[in-house]
Amino acid sequence: MAFDGDPFGGLLVILVYVAIAAFVVIRAFGWNYVRGLMASGWTMTQGRVEFGSIELRRARYITYYVARIDYSYTVNNEYHSGFFEKTYTGGSAAERFVESMKGQMVFVRSHPNRPEKSVLLKQDQPGGWPA
C-alpha cells in the first residue's frame, strides 16, 4: 500500500471518505432548505399533487431514498407544474410520504417574474409534511 510506514496516510484516506460522505449528505438533505430561503418572498398560490414516485440512490457506502411528488398550479390563468424531492434513509418512510401526498392540495410558491419556477415549502403546508 502507498501509505505503509506513514502513520498519517490512513488518517488521510479516512478524512477523504468522511468529506465525501458529508458532501453527499449536504447535497441530499440540504438543498430543499437552501431553495426555501431563496423562495420565501415569492408569490403563493394553491396547487395539487398529481403524481409521486420513490427512487433508491447509492453514493459510495450510503444508500438513501428520494421521494418525489409532481404538482400542478396556475398563475394568471396559465398552467404550470413542478416537483418536490424529499430524502429519506428508509424506503417505507418515503413510501408513506408519497402515498399521503398524492391528490392533496398544496401551497406553491412561484417566482413573481417567472411563474414557471416554483417550490413547495414545509412551513406553507397546513400541518407541515406528513411523517
Secondary structure by P-SEA (a helix, b strand, c coil): cccccccaaaaaaaaaaaaaaaaaaaaaccaaaaaaaaacccbbbbbbbcccbbbbbbcccbbbbbbbbbbccccccbbbbbbbbbbbccaaaaaaaaaaaccbbbbbbbccccccbbbbbcccccccccc
